[in-house]
Amino acid sequence: MQTYIIKELQNLQSDRQGKPYQSVSLAGAKQYATINKAYYGTVLVIESKSGERLAYTGRRGNWINV
């Protein structure tokens, strides 16, 4: 299992503390983040434990892998 950091941001340039989540794959982390999204119009970002950005949601809510 890998540890991913999930952040819900106002836009891609903002930053805040993320929530750690352990998942077998990046797809599982994306699913968890999408289900637990709290606000409409925010951007979801998934980073590795070291802080490397792995994926984020686009304007239409689709996931974009970095």
HELIX and SHEET records of a PDB file:
HELIX    1   1 LEU A   26  ILE A   35  1                                  10    
SHEET    1   A 5 LYS A  19  SER A  23  0                                        
SHEET    2   A 5 GLN A   2  LEU A   9 -1                                        
SHEET    3   A 5 VAL A  43  SER A  48 -1                                        
SHEET    4   A 5 ARG A  53  THR A  57 -1                                        
SHEET    5   A 5 TRP A  63  ASN A  65 -1                                        
END                                                                             
